[in-house]
């Protein structure tokens, strides 16, 4: 799994995600800040993994994931969110997310998530 698309309306969260990526492997990390840029970037890069924030303007992470699937994306989906209410977790699981990671983003959380997703 080498191509990753991080979708988050927070520039800081996207920058932290990229900064905390393991340096010992060659990952190609792409960014999108909203629903429309996410669909365009996913179509352009065909990522292996898509990491989505839940709370975003216009469409949330689960709605964006459904749109990615409808557009043909086969990427594994991970939700990175501060909103871990049971309804959000249930919606993410129903949408086919393989993992949910609670913010704040840390290097340890990213490393553990990548290990879980690779299995």
ABEGO torsion letter per residue (X at the ends): XABBBBBBABAAAAAAAAAABBAABBBBBBBBABAAAAAAAAAAAGBABBBBBABBBGBBAAAAAAAAAAAGBABBBBBBBABABAAAAAAAAAAGBABBBBOBBBAAAAAAAAAAAAX
